[in-house]
Amino acid sequence: MNQMTSVTPLGPSAMLKKQAASVEFRNVTKRYGSVTAVDSVSFVIEPGQLVTLLGPSGCGKTTTLRMIAGLEMASAGQILIGGRDVTNLSAADRDVSMVFQSYALFPHMSVLENVAYGPTVQGASKKDAVAMAMEKLSLVGLTGLEKRAPSELSGGQQQRVAVARALVLEPQVLLFDEPLSNLDAKLRRRVREDIRELQQNLNLTVAYVTHDQEEALAVSDRIIVMSNARIAQTGTPRELYEEPADLFVADFIGDANILTGAVVDLAGPQAHVQIDRLRIELPHRGVMKGPVKLAVRPDAIFLDETMAQPNAVSGTVRKASYLGTQIEYEVESPIGELFVVQYGRKEPIAPGTPVAISFALQRGVAIIPGA
């Protein structure tokens, strides 16, 4: 998949100086017979950025990643890497490396042999291949484990071997296909931090596929949300979370309560929105007067069991779940059934308790355009 132009090993400082490459899709489509897996998709991954392709199963994200790699060929459109048109080039001619979901390590080879395999196949001498492999194993923190078989490693260590094997050919672009799906929750957090740190330290251009919203928010410079073979929205993690473009993105990126309100007045960039007894001011995001949908994040809802807040919506706690760092509630109210999260509270509000409901207006509440 990666064409090696030199057998001289590069140290970390040299890799830091290596020019990162951009990735660009121009109206790219992929069809399998009558099925369109990717439908006229356009985007740019800037050099040195980690961009995540995020979406539910079947949305086209993995097919898009495989087209960057050259493992699938586009049916229409143009793909450029570092400004060079690679649309019709094979995987071997694209200078990219991919870390697969299964890691795809050779079970009969040692860790060192797995990582040195690529340079060896590309024509490096055994001495140079070993030197390159040892350096990349050091980069990912596996020095001392060179002689072990993959079966003797933990899941996180196997993942690092797969990353070292992808890095050893020093690609212009590094691709990850659901790299953490085989790891438990605690290990996923640690390994995603390792991947992000490595990407930033080495100034790598990375395209990263996942269906896990939390993972995408944690590692990405930008996120491309895909739905039904098309791009639903592109933006920074904060933009997608706080300013969803439509109902799908609002519901898919984190949890959101989708509520109905009405814009009663517009004043410059702000809209005055009425939701039952609540009257709030929000960026209007291009909507006009009349009914609107709002995305309200669970931690942007305040519950007051003293019922002291004026002009609040009245509700009743139906369910409370203690989760250590947070308490989750299901609350019945005139504006709908609400999912609410409270942090830092030790004792939950008891089910059946009447509560006054209000919103945090500085974050977590947004009008959804076009909904």
N, C-alpha and C positions, 0 to 999 in steps of 0.2 A: 504494500500500500504506500510505502514511502520510498522515494528514490534517493539514495544516499549519494551526496556529491563529494564527500570526503571521508576518509577513514581515520582522520586525525581527531582524537577525542577532544571535545571542548569542555573546559571547566565551567563551573557555575558563573564566574565573572564573564566569561565569553558568551554564555547563553544569555546573560542579562543584556549584553550589547547587541545580540542578534535581532534583526529587524522583524517585528511581528507583522503578520499579513492580515489583510482584511478578507472578509468573505461576503460576496454579494450575490443575491438571487434577483433576477429580473424576469418577472412574470413566468415563473417556473411551474410547469404542470407535469404530473406523473399519472399516467393511466395504465391500468391493467385490464385490457379488453374494454368492456363497457363501464368499468368502475374507475372513477377519478379519485385517486388517493391523496393527491395534492393539486389544488386548483388555483392556478395563476398567482403564486405566492411571490412577493417581493419584500426583501429586507436587506440590511447591511449590518454586519458584525464588524465593528471598528477594530483596528489592530490593538492587541493587548487587552481586549475585553473578554469577560466571561458572559456569554449570552445563553439563557436557558430557553429551550423549546418546551413549553408546558401545555398539557391538555389531557383529556380523558383518552382511554384506549380507543384506537381507531380514528383519531383526529388527523393523522398524517405527520406527526412529529418525528417518529422514527424513520419513516420513508424520507423525510426531508434531510435528516442527518445522514442517511445512507447515500443520498444524492450528493451531499458535500464530499463524502468519502470516495465516491465513484463506484460504490457497490450496487447502486441503481442508477440507470441513465435517465435523464430527463426526457419526457415526451415532447416538451416544448419549452421555450424560454432559454435563458442564458445563466450560467454559473461562473463566477469569477473568483479566483483566489489570488490575493496580492495584485489585483488589477489584471491578471492574466486569464483569458478565457479558457476554462478547463471543461466546458460542457461535454465535449466528446472525447476527453482523455480518460484513459483507464485509471483504476485506483493506484496502480504502481507509479503513475506519472504525475500525481497530484501533490506530493510532499505533505501528506497528512497522516496521522496515526489515530487509531481508534481503540478505546478501552471498552470491551464488550461487557454486557450484563453478566455473562457467565464467567468472565475473566479469561476463558479459553487458554489456560496454562497447560503446557505439556506435562502430563503426570509422570512420565518416565525420565524427565530431565530435572536437574537440580535448579534452584533459584537462579544461580549464576548462568547456567546453560540456557534457561528460558530467556533471560534478558539479553544474552549475547547472541541469541539465534538470529535476530534480524540483521545486525551488522555482518555476521558470518555469511548469510545468504546473499547479502549485497556485495560480497567480495572482500570484506576486510580480513586481514590476517587474524589468526587466532589470538595473537598477543594484543593487537589493537582492539579486537572485539571484546576481550576480557577486560581491558582497561576501560573501555567505554561503559561496559556493564557495571563494573565495580563503582565507577563514578556516579552513575545514576542510582544504584542501590544505596549509596551514601546519601544522595540527595533526598531519598524517600525514607531514610532512617532504618535501613535494613542491613547495615554493615554487621558482619558476624553470622549472618544467616545464609551465606552464599551456598553452602553445601547441602542445605536441607531440601527435601522434596516438597512440592506444594502441599501434599497431604499432611505434612508435619507443621503447617502454619495455621494460624487463626484466620478467620474470614477477613479481618482487617489487614493482616499481613499479606494475604493473597492478593487483595485489592491493590496494595502498594507495589507488589511485584508486577501486576498488570500495568500500572502507571509507569513504572521504571522501564518496562519493555516498550511502551509507547514512546517514552521520552528519549530512549537511547538513539533513535534515528534523527533526533532533533528536528521534528517536523515544523512546518510553518503554522499548522493548525492542529490542535489536539481535540479529539471528539470523545465524548462520554455518552454511552447509551445505558441509562438507568443503572449507574455504577454502584449504587448503595442498596439496591432492592434485596440483596441476599444477606444483609447485615441486620442485627437486632437494633432497636431504637437508640440505645445509648452509644453503640459503636457507630451508627450512622452519623450521629452528631459530631463525633470526634473525627471521623474520616472526611466528612464534608468540609470541616475546618482545615484539615490537612490539604485537601485539594485546592481550596481557595487560597491558602497561604502560598502554596507552590506556584499556582497560576500567577499570583501577584509578584512574587519574588523573581520569577523567571520571565515576566512580561509575555506570557503566552496568550495567544488567541485561542479561545475555547468555545466550542458549541457543546451544550450539555442538555441531554434529554431526561426529563422526569415527569411523572404524573403527580408527584408529591409537592403540594403547594408550599408547605413550610420549608422544604429543601430548596425550592426555587427562590423563595424570598431571602433565604439565608446566604446563598452563594453568589447571586447574580449581580452584574452591573446593570443588565437589562433583561427583560423577560418578553418572549414572544408567546402569547397565548393563542393556541390553535383550537378551532372547533369546526367539525365537518369539512376538513380538508382546506380550510381557509384561515387566515389570520384574523382573530377577533379583536386583539389589541396588542400594541407594543409599547413598552415604557419601563421606567425604573420600578423596582419593587414598591416603593412608596406611591408612585403615581397609580399603579394598578390597584393597590389596596385602598387608597383614599379617593381615587377618581375613576372608578370603573366605567368603561365606555358603554356597556349594555348589561342587561339582566344576567346573561351567561357569565360574563367576567365577574360581576358582583357576587354571584352565587358560588363561582368556582374558586376564586382567590380568597381563601379564608372563609369563615362563616359570616353570613350576612342575614339580617332580618330585612326582607323586602316589604316595605310598607307603602300605603297609598296616602298621599296628601294632596294639597292644592296650592298652587302659586297664586297668592291674592294680590301681590304687588311686586313691581320691579323697580329697583333703584340703583342705577349704574350697573356694576357687575354682580350685584346682590339680588336675591329673590327673598321675599317674605313668604314663608310656607306655613300653612295651617295644617296641623295633624291633630284632629279631635280638639282638645282644649289647649294644646301646645301651639305656640306661634314662634317659629324660629327663623333665623336669617342665614342663608347659605349662598355660595356662588351659584349663579343661575345656570351656568354651563350651556347657554344657548336656548333654554326652554322658554316658552311663552306662558302667559297666564292660563290657569286651568289645572286639571288633574295631572299629577306627576307620581312617579315611583321613586322611592328613596331606598338607598342601601344604608342600613344602620348596623354597625359592628357590635357584637355582643358586649365588648368592654366599654362601649360608648353610652350604655344605658345605665342610669342611676336608679337604684331602688331605695326608697325611704320608708321604713316600716313605722316611723313616727307619724307619717301622713302630714308632716308640717309644711311641705312645699306647696306654695300657692300655684294655681294654674297648671297643675300636673295632671297626668292621666291616671286614673285609678285602676289598679289591677290586683290580682291575687296570685301568690306563689302556689304553683301546683306540684312542683318537684324541685328538690335541692340535692345536688351531688357534691360531696367533698372530695377534691382531687389533690390535696396537699398544698400546692402553691396557689390553687384557685378553687372557687366554688362556682358551680354551674347551676343555673336555674331555668326552669320552664315557667313562664308567667302568663297567665290568662289576662287579656285586656280588651277594651273596645277597639283598639287598633290592630288586633291580631294576637296570635300566640307568639310570645317573644322568647328567644334564647338569649340569656344574659350571663355574663361572666364577671365575677368579682375577684380581685386579687388582694392578698394581704389580710383577709378576714379569717378569723379562726372558727367562729361559730356561724353556721348557716342560718339564714332566715327560715323559720319552720314552715313547711307546707301548710296552706290554708291561711297564712297571714296576709291581710290586706296591705298593699304598698302603693306609694305614690311614684309614678314613673316619669323621669325626665331624661334629657339627652345632654351629653357633653358636646358643645357646639364647635369646639376648636379642632376636633378630630373625629374620625369614624362615622360621620354622617354626610352623605352626598346624594345629590339629585342624579338620577340615571337618565341621560339624554335619550330621547327616542323611545322610551319604554312606555 
